[in-house]
């Protein structure tokens, strides 16, 4: 059972791209964004994890030879309450079968 006051946004993140990789990702995968990490002089890119983007993410990961430590799946939860149940979509399990990266959780109560 899901709570209508709790929303989960699921994204696949590339945590250490160079400038060329970051800009090519935005052109190749719909809805992707990136920002420069000022300390490490690299780019962090975020792609919505959807059925439409699933194969594109996997292809990009393989083609660019991304290290498993340099990516994660971000589950970002926004809630109107301090407790509740959040259903994580099955696409997360599916992606972990292809790219066994870490999961990162973010929780914001409003």
Secondary structure, DSSP 8 states (H G I E B T S, - for coil): ---TTEEEEEEEEEEEE-HHHHHHHHHHSTT-EEEEETTTTEEEEEEE--HHHHHHHHHHHHHTT--GGGEEEEEEEEESSS-------HHHHHHHHHS--EEEEEEEE-
